[in-house]
Amino acid sequence: MSTTGEIDYITIASLGNATDFGDMTSPATMNYGTCSNGSRGVLAGGNLAGAEKVDIHYITFSTLGNSTDFGDILLATRMTFGCSNGTRGVFCGGHAD
């Protein structure tokens, strides 16, 4: 199985295929925890080639482009859960080897 760092988007109000948004700024991972506040989407943790990640990245919905480094979570995990109240995002749980 191969992974990709591509970010795609869809316009929910109309039918159609996905369009390129940008690329992730670090190697492609899977099993991110995610949250958003309507203007920014945040992705944390994940997995690449069997190794858990600590990276946090964000994208700004109003502009197309690559993700930007936000910081790191405290423990390298995959399958992390995320939620937000619009002001603060929280990541919890997950799997760490």
Phi and psi restraints in degrees (range 20) as a CNS / XPLOR table:
assign (resid 1 and name C) (resid 2 and name N)
       (resid 2 and name CA) (resid 2 and name C) 1.0 -110.5 20.0 2
assign (resid 2 and name N) (resid 2 and name CA)
       (resid 2 and name C) (resid 3 and name N) 1.0 158.1 20.0 2
assign (resid 2 and name C) (resid 3 and name N)
       (resid 3 and name CA) (resid 3 and name C) 1.0 -118.7 20.0 2
assign (resid 3 and name N) (resid 3 and name CA)
       (resid 3 and name C) (resid 4 and name N) 1.0 165.0 20.0 2
assign (resid 3 and name C) (resid 4 and name N)
       (resid 4 and name CA) (resid 4 and name C) 1.0 -136.9 20.0 2
assign (resid 4 and name N) (resid 4 and name CA)
       (resid 4 and name C) (resid 5 and name N) 1.0 152.7 20.0 2
assign (resid 4 and name C) (resid 5 and name N)
       (resid 5 and name CA) (resid 5 and name C) 1.0 -97.9 20.0 2
assign (resid 5 and name N) (resid 5 and name CA)
       (resid 5 and name C) (resid 6 and name N) 1.0 12.4 20.0 2
assign (resid 5 and name C) (resid 6 and name N)
       (resid 6 and name CA) (resid 6 and name C) 1.0 -72.9 20.0 2
assign (resid 6 and name N) (resid 6 and name CA)
       (resid 6 and name C) (resid 7 and name N) 1.0 140.0 20.0 2
assign (resid 6 and name C) (resid 7 and name N)
       (resid 7 and name CA) (resid 7 and name C) 1.0 -112.5 20.0 2
assign (resid 7 and name N) (resid 7 and name CA)
       (resid 7 and name C) (resid 8 and name N) 1.0 125.7 20.0 2
assign (resid 7 and name C) (resid 8 and name N)
       (resid 8 and name CA) (resid 8 and name C) 1.0 -114.8 20.0 2
assign (resid 8 and name N) (resid 8 and name CA)
       (resid 8 and name C) (resid 9 and name N) 1.0 160.3 20.0 2
assign (resid 8 and name C) (resid 9 and name N)
       (resid 9 and name CA) (resid 9 and name C) 1.0 -138.4 20.0 2
assign (resid 9 and name N) (resid 9 and name CA)
       (resid 9 and name C) (resid 10 and name N) 1.0 159.8 20.0 2
assign (resid 9 and name C) (resid 10 and name N)
       (resid 10 and name CA) (resid 10 and name C) 1.0 -126.8 20.0 2
assign (resid 10 and name N) (resid 10 and name CA)
       (resid 10 and name C) (resid 11 and name N) 1.0 155.5 20.0 2
assign (resid 10 and name C) (resid 11 and name N)
       (resid 11 and name CA) (resid 11 and name C) 1.0 -97.1 20.0 2
assign (resid 11 and name N) (resid 11 and name CA)
       (resid 11 and name C) (resid 12 and name N) 1.0 110.4 20.0 2
assign (resid 11 and name C) (resid 12 and name N)
       (resid 12 and name CA) (resid 12 and name C) 1.0 -63.9 20.0 2
assign (resid 12 and name N) (resid 12 and name CA)
       (resid 12 and name C) (resid 13 and name N) 1.0 -31.0 20.0 2
assign (resid 12 and name C) (resid 13 and name N)
       (resid 13 and name CA) (resid 13 and name C) 1.0 -73.6 20.0 2
assign (resid 13 and name N) (resid 13 and name CA)
       (resid 13 and name C) (resid 14 and name N) 1.0 -8.5 20.0 2
assign (resid 13 and name C) (resid 14 and name N)
       (resid 14 and name CA) (resid 14 and name C) 1.0 -142.3 20.0 2
assign (resid 14 and name N) (resid 14 and name CA)
       (resid 14 and name C) (resid 15 and name N) 1.0 155.2 20.0 2
assign (resid 14 and name C) (resid 15 and name N)
       (resid 15 and name CA) (resid 15 and name C) 1.0 -74.1 20.0 2
assign (resid 15 and name N) (resid 15 and name CA)
       (resid 15 and name C) (resid 16 and name N) 1.0 151.2 20.0 2
assign (resid 15 and name C) (resid 16 and name N)
       (resid 16 and name CA) (resid 16 and name C) 1.0 154.2 20.0 2
assign (resid 16 and name N) (resid 16 and name CA)
       (resid 16 and name C) (resid 17 and name N) 1.0 169.7 20.0 2
assign (resid 16 and name C) (resid 17 and name N)
       (resid 17 and name CA) (resid 17 and name C) 1.0 -80.4 20.0 2
assign (resid 17 and name N) (resid 17 and name CA)
       (resid 17 and name C) (resid 18 and name N) 1.0 164.5 20.0 2
assign (resid 17 and name C) (resid 18 and name N)
       (resid 18 and name CA) (resid 18 and name C) 1.0 -67.2 20.0 2
assign (resid 18 and name N) (resid 18 and name CA)
       (resid 18 and name C) (resid 19 and name N) 1.0 153.4 20.0 2
assign (resid 18 and name C) (resid 19 and name N)
       (resid 19 and name CA) (resid 19 and name C) 1.0 -125.4 20.0 2
assign (resid 19 and name N) (resid 19 and name CA)
       (resid 19 and name C) (resid 20 and name N) 1.0 150.2 20.0 2
assign (resid 19 and name C) (resid 20 and name N)
       (resid 20 and name CA) (resid 20 and name C) 1.0 -66.3 20.0 2
assign (resid 20 and name N) (resid 20 and name CA)
       (resid 20 and name C) (resid 21 and name N) 1.0 130.6 20.0 2
assign (resid 20 and name C) (resid 21 and name N)
       (resid 21 and name CA) (resid 21 and name C) 1.0 -100.9 20.0 2
assign (resid 21 and name N) (resid 21 and name CA)
       (resid 21 and name C) (resid 22 and name N) 1.0 -41.0 20.0 2
assign (resid 21 and name C) (resid 22 and name N)
       (resid 22 and name CA) (resid 22 and name C) 1.0 163.6 20.0 2
assign (resid 22 and name N) (resid 22 and name CA)
       (resid 22 and name C) (resid 23 and name N) 1.0 -156.3 20.0 2
assign (resid 22 and name C) (resid 23 and name N)
       (resid 23 and name CA) (resid 23 and name C) 1.0 -134.1 20.0 2
assign (resid 23 and name N) (resid 23 and name CA)
       (resid 23 and name C) (resid 24 and name N) 1.0 155.2 20.0 2
assign (resid 23 and name C) (resid 24 and name N)
       (resid 24 and name CA) (resid 24 and name C) 1.0 -70.0 20.0 2
assign (resid 24 and name N) (resid 24 and name CA)
       (resid 24 and name C) (resid 25 and name N) 1.0 146.3 20.0 2
assign (resid 24 and name C) (resid 25 and name N)
       (resid 25 and name CA) (resid 25 and name C) 1.0 -84.2 20.0 2
assign (resid 25 and name N) (resid 25 and name CA)
       (resid 25 and name C) (resid 26 and name N) 1.0 -9.4 20.0 2
assign (resid 25 and name C) (resid 26 and name N)
       (resid 26 and name CA) (resid 26 and name C) 1.0 -127.4 20.0 2
assign (resid 26 and name N) (resid 26 and name CA)
       (resid 26 and name C) (resid 27 and name N) 1.0 171.9 20.0 2
assign (resid 26 and name C) (resid 27 and name N)
       (resid 27 and name CA) (resid 27 and name C) 1.0 -50.4 20.0 2
assign (resid 27 and name N) (resid 27 and name CA)
       (resid 27 and name C) (resid 28 and name N) 1.0 146.1 20.0 2
assign (resid 27 and name C) (resid 28 and name N)
       (resid 28 and name CA) (resid 28 and name C) 1.0 -61.2 20.0 2
assign (resid 28 and name N) (resid 28 and name CA)
       (resid 28 and name C) (resid 29 and name N) 1.0 138.3 20.0 2
assign (resid 28 and name C) (resid 29 and name N)
       (resid 29 and name CA) (resid 29 and name C) 1.0 -131.0 20.0 2
assign (resid 29 and name N) (resid 29 and name CA)
       (resid 29 and name C) (resid 30 and name N) 1.0 172.2 20.0 2
assign (resid 29 and name C) (resid 30 and name N)
       (resid 30 and name CA) (resid 30 and name C) 1.0 -132.8 20.0 2
assign (resid 30 and name N) (resid 30 and name CA)
       (resid 30 and name C) (resid 31 and name N) 1.0 169.1 20.0 2
assign (resid 30 and name C) (resid 31 and name N)
       (resid 31 and name CA) (resid 31 and name C) 1.0 66.9 20.0 2
assign (resid 31 and name N) (resid 31 and name CA)
       (resid 31 and name C) (resid 32 and name N) 1.0 39.2 20.0 2
assign (resid 31 and name C) (resid 32 and name N)
       (resid 32 and name CA) (resid 32 and name C) 1.0 -67.9 20.0 2
assign (resid 32 and name N) (resid 32 and name CA)
       (resid 32 and name C) (resid 33 and name N) 1.0 155.7 20.0 2
assign (resid 32 and name C) (resid 33 and name N)
       (resid 33 and name CA) (resid 33 and name C) 1.0 -94.1 20.0 2
assign (resid 33 and name N) (resid 33 and name CA)
       (resid 33 and name C) (resid 34 and name N) 1.0 141.6 20.0 2
assign (resid 33 and name C) (resid 34 and name N)
       (resid 34 and name CA) (resid 34 and name C) 1.0 -134.0 20.0 2
assign (resid 34 and name N) (resid 34 and name CA)
       (resid 34 and name C) (resid 35 and name N) 1.0 154.6 20.0 2
assign (resid 34 and name C) (resid 35 and name N)
       (resid 35 and name CA) (resid 35 and name C) 1.0 -158.4 20.0 2
assign (resid 35 and name N) (resid 35 and name CA)
       (resid 35 and name C) (resid 36 and name N) 1.0 165.9 20.0 2
assign (resid 35 and name C) (resid 36 and name N)
       (resid 36 and name CA) (resid 36 and name C) 1.0 -153.9 20.0 2
assign (resid 36 and name N) (resid 36 and name CA)
       (resid 36 and name C) (resid 37 and name N) 1.0 168.7 20.0 2
assign (resid 36 and name C) (resid 37 and name N)
       (resid 37 and name CA) (resid 37 and name C) 1.0 -128.1 20.0 2
assign (resid 37 and name N) (resid 37 and name CA)
       (resid 37 and name C) (resid 38 and name N) 1.0 15.4 20.0 2
assign (resid 37 and name C) (resid 38 and name N)
       (resid 38 and name CA) (resid 38 and name C) 1.0 96.0 20.0 2
assign (resid 38 and name N) (resid 38 and name CA)
       (resid 38 and name C) (resid 39 and name N) 1.0 -24.7 20.0 2
assign (resid 38 and name C) (resid 39 and name N)
       (resid 39 and name CA) (resid 39 and name C) 1.0 -118.9 20.0 2
assign (resid 39 and name N) (resid 39 and name CA)
       (resid 39 and name C) (resid 40 and name N) 1.0 -21.2 20.0 2
assign (resid 39 and name C) (resid 40 and name N)
       (resid 40 and name CA) (resid 40 and name C) 1.0 -135.2 20.0 2
assign (resid 40 and name N) (resid 40 and name CA)
       (resid 40 and name C) (resid 41 and name N) 1.0 136.6 20.0 2
assign (resid 40 and name C) (resid 41 and name N)
       (resid 41 and name CA) (resid 41 and name C) 1.0 -108.2 20.0 2
assign (resid 41 and name N) (resid 41 and name CA)
       (resid 41 and name C) (resid 42 and name N) 1.0 136.1 20.0 2
assign (resid 41 and name C) (resid 42 and name N)
       (resid 42 and name CA) (resid 42 and name C) 1.0 -123.1 20.0 2
assign (resid 42 and name N) (resid 42 and name CA)
       (resid 42 and name C) (resid 43 and name N) 1.0 135.0 20.0 2
assign (resid 42 and name C) (resid 43 and name N)
       (resid 43 and name CA) (resid 43 and name C) 1.0 -123.6 20.0 2
assign (resid 43 and name N) (resid 43 and name CA)
       (resid 43 and name C) (resid 44 and name N) 1.0 134.6 20.0 2
assign (resid 43 and name C) (resid 44 and name N)
       (resid 44 and name CA) (resid 44 and name C) 1.0 -135.0 20.0 2
assign (resid 44 and name N) (resid 44 and name CA)
       (resid 44 and name C) (resid 45 and name N) 1.0 148.7 20.0 2
assign (resid 44 and name C) (resid 45 and name N)
       (resid 45 and name CA) (resid 45 and name C) 1.0 71.4 20.0 2
assign (resid 45 and name N) (resid 45 and name CA)
       (resid 45 and name C) (resid 46 and name N) 1.0 -144.6 20.0 2
assign (resid 45 and name C) (resid 46 and name N)
       (resid 46 and name CA) (resid 46 and name C) 1.0 112.6 20.0 2
assign (resid 46 and name N) (resid 46 and name CA)
       (resid 46 and name C) (resid 47 and name N) 1.0 -170.9 20.0 2
assign (resid 46 and name C) (resid 47 and name N)
       (resid 47 and name CA) (resid 47 and name C) 1.0 -144.8 20.0 2
assign (resid 47 and name N) (resid 47 and name CA)
       (resid 47 and name C) (resid 48 and name N) 1.0 138.5 20.0 2
assign (resid 47 and name C) (resid 48 and name N)
       (resid 48 and name CA) (resid 48 and name C) 1.0 -139.1 20.0 2
assign (resid 48 and name N) (resid 48 and name CA)
       (resid 48 and name C) (resid 49 and name N) 1.0 118.1 20.0 2
assign (resid 48 and name C) (resid 49 and name N)
       (resid 49 and name CA) (resid 49 and name C) 1.0 52.4 20.0 2
assign (resid 49 and name N) (resid 49 and name CA)
       (resid 49 and name C) (resid 50 and name N) 1.0 41.6 20.0 2
assign (resid 49 and name C) (resid 50 and name N)
       (resid 50 and name CA) (resid 50 and name C) 1.0 84.3 20.0 2
assign (resid 50 and name N) (resid 50 and name CA)
       (resid 50 and name C) (resid 51 and name N) 1.0 0.8 20.0 2
assign (resid 50 and name C) (resid 51 and name N)
       (resid 51 and name CA) (resid 51 and name C) 1.0 -112.3 20.0 2
assign (resid 51 and name N) (resid 51 and name CA)
       (resid 51 and name C) (resid 52 and name N) 1.0 129.3 20.0 2
assign (resid 51 and name C) (resid 52 and name N)
       (resid 52 and name CA) (resid 52 and name C) 1.0 -71.0 20.0 2
assign (resid 52 and name N) (resid 52 and name CA)
       (resid 52 and name C) (resid 53 and name N) 1.0 152.5 20.0 2
assign (resid 52 and name C) (resid 53 and name N)
       (resid 53 and name CA) (resid 53 and name C) 1.0 -115.6 20.0 2
assign (resid 53 and name N) (resid 53 and name CA)
       (resid 53 and name C) (resid 54 and name N) 1.0 157.6 20.0 2
assign (resid 53 and name C) (resid 54 and name N)
       (resid 54 and name CA) (resid 54 and name C) 1.0 -109.5 20.0 2
assign (resid 54 and name N) (resid 54 and name CA)
       (resid 54 and name C) (resid 55 and name N) 1.0 -3.1 20.0 2
assign (resid 54 and name C) (resid 55 and name N)
       (resid 55 and name CA) (resid 55 and name C) 1.0 -66.2 20.0 2
assign (resid 55 and name N) (resid 55 and name CA)
       (resid 55 and name C) (resid 56 and name N) 1.0 142.5 20.0 2
assign (resid 55 and name C) (resid 56 and name N)
       (resid 56 and name CA) (resid 56 and name C) 1.0 -118.9 20.0 2
assign (resid 56 and name N) (resid 56 and name CA)
       (resid 56 and name C) (resid 57 and name N) 1.0 129.7 20.0 2
assign (resid 56 and name C) (resid 57 and name N)
       (resid 57 and name CA) (resid 57 and name C) 1.0 -127.9 20.0 2
assign (resid 57 and name N) (resid 57 and name CA)
       (resid 57 and name C) (resid 58 and name N) 1.0 156.4 20.0 2
assign (resid 57 and name C) (resid 58 and name N)
       (resid 58 and name CA) (resid 58 and name C) 1.0 -137.0 20.0 2
assign (resid 58 and name N) (resid 58 and name CA)
       (resid 58 and name C) (resid 59 and name N) 1.0 157.2 20.0 2
assign (resid 58 and name C) (resid 59 and name N)
       (resid 59 and name CA) (resid 59 and name C) 1.0 -126.5 20.0 2
assign (resid 59 and name N) (resid 59 and name CA)
       (resid 59 and name C) (resid 60 and name N) 1.0 151.3 20.0 2
assign (resid 59 and name C) (resid 60 and name N)
       (resid 60 and name CA) (resid 60 and name C) 1.0 -103.4 20.0 2
assign (resid 60 and name N) (resid 60 and name CA)
       (resid 60 and name C) (resid 61 and name N) 1.0 118.5 20.0 2
assign (resid 60 and name C) (resid 61 and name N)
       (resid 61 and name CA) (resid 61 and name C) 1.0 -62.0 20.0 2
assign (resid 61 and name N) (resid 61 and name CA)
       (resid 61 and name C) (resid 62 and name N) 1.0 -32.1 20.0 2
assign (resid 61 and name C) (resid 62 and name N)
       (resid 62 and name CA) (resid 62 and name C) 1.0 -75.2 20.0 2
assign (resid 62 and name N) (resid 62 and name CA)
       (resid 62 and name C) (resid 63 and name N) 1.0 -13.6 20.0 2
assign (resid 62 and name C) (resid 63 and name N)
       (resid 63 and name CA) (resid 63 and name C) 1.0 -131.5 20.0 2
assign (resid 63 and name N) (resid 63 and name CA)
       (resid 63 and name C) (resid 64 and name N) 1.0 136.9 20.0 2
assign (resid 63 and name C) (resid 64 and name N)
       (resid 64 and name CA) (resid 64 and name C) 1.0 -73.5 20.0 2
assign (resid 64 and name N) (resid 64 and name CA)
       (resid 64 and name C) (resid 65 and name N) 1.0 149.4 20.0 2
assign (resid 64 and name C) (resid 65 and name N)
       (resid 65 and name CA) (resid 65 and name C) 1.0 156.2 20.0 2
assign (resid 65 and name N) (resid 65 and name CA)
       (resid 65 and name C) (resid 66 and name N) 1.0 179.2 20.0 2
assign (resid 65 and name C) (resid 66 and name N)
       (resid 66 and name CA) (resid 66 and name C) 1.0 -74.8 20.0 2
assign (resid 66 and name N) (resid 66 and name CA)
       (resid 66 and name C) (resid 67 and name N) 1.0 160.1 20.0 2
assign (resid 66 and name C) (resid 67 and name N)
       (resid 67 and name CA) (resid 67 and name C) 1.0 -69.2 20.0 2
assign (resid 67 and name N) (resid 67 and name CA)
       (resid 67 and name C) (resid 68 and name N) 1.0 162.5 20.0 2
assign (resid 67 and name C) (resid 68 and name N)
       (resid 68 and name CA) (resid 68 and name C) 1.0 -124.8 20.0 2
assign (resid 68 and name N) (resid 68 and name CA)
       (resid 68 and name C) (resid 69 and name N) 1.0 142.1 20.0 2
assign (resid 68 and name C) (resid 69 and name N)
       (resid 69 and name CA) (resid 69 and name C) 1.0 -66.1 20.0 2
assign (resid 69 and name N) (resid 69 and name CA)
       (resid 69 and name C) (resid 70 and name N) 1.0 132.7 20.0 2
assign (resid 69 and name C) (resid 70 and name N)
       (resid 70 and name CA) (resid 70 and name C) 1.0 -107.6 20.0 2
assign (resid 70 and name N) (resid 70 and name CA)
       (resid 70 and name C) (resid 71 and name N) 1.0 -32.0 20.0 2
assign (resid 70 and name C) (resid 71 and name N)
       (resid 71 and name CA) (resid 71 and name C) 1.0 152.5 20.0 2
assign (resid 71 and name N) (resid 71 and name CA)
       (resid 71 and name C) (resid 72 and name N) 1.0 -153.4 20.0 2
assign (resid 71 and name C) (resid 72 and name N)
       (resid 72 and name CA) (resid 72 and name C) 1.0 -133.4 20.0 2
assign (resid 72 and name N) (resid 72 and name CA)
       (resid 72 and name C) (resid 73 and name N) 1.0 148.6 20.0 2
assign (resid 72 and name C) (resid 73 and name N)
       (resid 73 and name CA) (resid 73 and name C) 1.0 -82.5 20.0 2
assign (resid 73 and name N) (resid 73 and name CA)
       (resid 73 and name C) (resid 74 and name N) 1.0 166.0 20.0 2
assign (resid 73 and name C) (resid 74 and name N)
       (resid 74 and name CA) (resid 74 and name C) 1.0 -74.8 20.0 2
assign (resid 74 and name N) (resid 74 and name CA)
       (resid 74 and name C) (resid 75 and name N) 1.0 -29.5 20.0 2
assign (resid 74 and name C) (resid 75 and name N)
       (resid 75 and name CA) (resid 75 and name C) 1.0 -131.6 20.0 2
assign (resid 75 and name N) (resid 75 and name CA)
       (resid 75 and name C) (resid 76 and name N) 1.0 131.5 20.0 2
assign (resid 75 and name C) (resid 76 and name N)
       (resid 76 and name CA) (resid 76 and name C) 1.0 -64.2 20.0 2
assign (resid 76 and name N) (resid 76 and name CA)
       (resid 76 and name C) (resid 77 and name N) 1.0 118.8 20.0 2
assign (resid 76 and name C) (resid 77 and name N)
       (resid 77 and name CA) (resid 77 and name C) 1.0 -142.4 20.0 2
assign (resid 77 and name N) (resid 77 and name CA)
       (resid 77 and name C) (resid 78 and name N) 1.0 161.2 20.0 2
assign (resid 77 and name C) (resid 78 and name N)
       (resid 78 and name CA) (resid 78 and name C) 1.0 -128.2 20.0 2
assign (resid 78 and name N) (resid 78 and name CA)
       (resid 78 and name C) (resid 79 and name N) 1.0 165.3 20.0 2
assign (resid 78 and name C) (resid 79 and name N)
       (resid 79 and name CA) (resid 79 and name C) 1.0 56.1 20.0 2
assign (resid 79 and name N) (resid 79 and name CA)
       (resid 79 and name C) (resid 80 and name N) 1.0 38.4 20.0 2
assign (resid 79 and name C) (resid 80 and name N)
       (resid 80 and name CA) (resid 80 and name C) 1.0 -77.5 20.0 2
assign (resid 80 and name N) (resid 80 and name CA)
       (resid 80 and name C) (resid 81 and name N) 1.0 147.9 20.0 2
assign (resid 80 and name C) (resid 81 and name N)
       (resid 81 and name CA) (resid 81 and name C) 1.0 -101.7 20.0 2
assign (resid 81 and name N) (resid 81 and name CA)
       (resid 81 and name C) (resid 82 and name N) 1.0 143.7 20.0 2
assign (resid 81 and name C) (resid 82 and name N)
       (resid 82 and name CA) (resid 82 and name C) 1.0 -133.3 20.0 2
assign (resid 82 and name N) (resid 82 and name CA)
       (resid 82 and name C) (resid 83 and name N) 1.0 149.9 20.0 2
assign (resid 82 and name C) (resid 83 and name N)
       (resid 83 and name CA) (resid 83 and name C) 1.0 -151.6 20.0 2
assign (resid 83 and name N) (resid 83 and name CA)
       (resid 83 and name C) (resid 84 and name N) 1.0 165.0 20.0 2
assign (resid 83 and name C) (resid 84 and name N)
       (resid 84 and name CA) (resid 84 and name C) 1.0 -149.9 20.0 2
assign (resid 84 and name N) (resid 84 and name CA)
       (resid 84 and name C) (resid 85 and name N) 1.0 150.2 20.0 2
assign (resid 84 and name C) (resid 85 and name N)
       (resid 85 and name CA) (resid 85 and name C) 1.0 -104.1 20.0 2
assign (resid 85 and name N) (resid 85 and name CA)
       (resid 85 and name C) (resid 86 and name N) 1.0 11.4 20.0 2
assign (resid 85 and name C) (resid 86 and name N)
       (resid 86 and name CA) (resid 86 and name C) 1.0 96.5 20.0 2
assign (resid 86 and name N) (resid 86 and name CA)
       (resid 86 and name C) (resid 87 and name N) 1.0 -20.4 20.0 2
assign (resid 86 and name C) (resid 87 and name N)
       (resid 87 and name CA) (resid 87 and name C) 1.0 -114.0 20.0 2
assign (resid 87 and name N) (resid 87 and name CA)
       (resid 87 and name C) (resid 88 and name N) 1.0 -43.2 20.0 2
assign (resid 87 and name C) (resid 88 and name N)
       (resid 88 and name CA) (resid 88 and name C) 1.0 -124.4 20.0 2
assign (resid 88 and name N) (resid 88 and name CA)
       (resid 88 and name C) (resid 89 and name N) 1.0 133.6 20.0 2
assign (resid 88 and name C) (resid 89 and name N)
       (resid 89 and name CA) (resid 89 and name C) 1.0 -101.0 20.0 2
assign (resid 89 and name N) (resid 89 and name CA)
       (resid 89 and name C) (resid 90 and name N) 1.0 142.5 20.0 2
assign (resid 89 and name C) (resid 90 and name N)
       (resid 90 and name CA) (resid 90 and name C) 1.0 -126.6 20.0 2
assign (resid 90 and name N) (resid 90 and name CA)
       (resid 90 and name C) (resid 91 and name N) 1.0 133.6 20.0 2
assign (resid 90 and name C) (resid 91 and name N)
       (resid 91 and name CA) (resid 91 and name C) 1.0 -117.9 20.0 2
assign (resid 91 and name N) (resid 91 and name CA)
       (resid 91 and name C) (resid 92 and name N) 1.0 136.1 20.0 2
assign (resid 91 and name C) (resid 92 and name N)
       (resid 92 and name CA) (resid 92 and name C) 1.0 -149.8 20.0 2
assign (resid 92 and name N) (resid 92 and name CA)
       (resid 92 and name C) (resid 93 and name N) 1.0 166.5 20.0 2
assign (resid 92 and name C) (resid 93 and name N)
       (resid 93 and name CA) (resid 93 and name C) 1.0 65.5 20.0 2
assign (resid 93 and name N) (resid 93 and name CA)
       (resid 93 and name C) (resid 94 and name N) 1.0 -153.7 20.0 2
assign (resid 93 and name C) (resid 94 and name N)
       (resid 94 and name CA) (resid 94 and name C) 1.0 103.8 20.0 2
assign (resid 94 and name N) (resid 94 and name CA)
       (resid 94 and name C) (resid 95 and name N) 1.0 -171.6 20.0 2
assign (resid 94 and name C) (resid 95 and name N)
       (resid 95 and name CA) (resid 95 and name C) 1.0 -128.4 20.0 2
assign (resid 95 and name N) (resid 95 and name CA)
       (resid 95 and name C) (resid 96 and name N) 1.0 129.7 20.0 2
assign (resid 95 and name C) (resid 96 and name N)
       (resid 96 and name CA) (resid 96 and name C) 1.0 -126.4 20.0 2
assign (resid 96 and name N) (resid 96 and name CA)
       (resid 96 and name C) (resid 97 and name N) 1.0 131.3 20.0 2
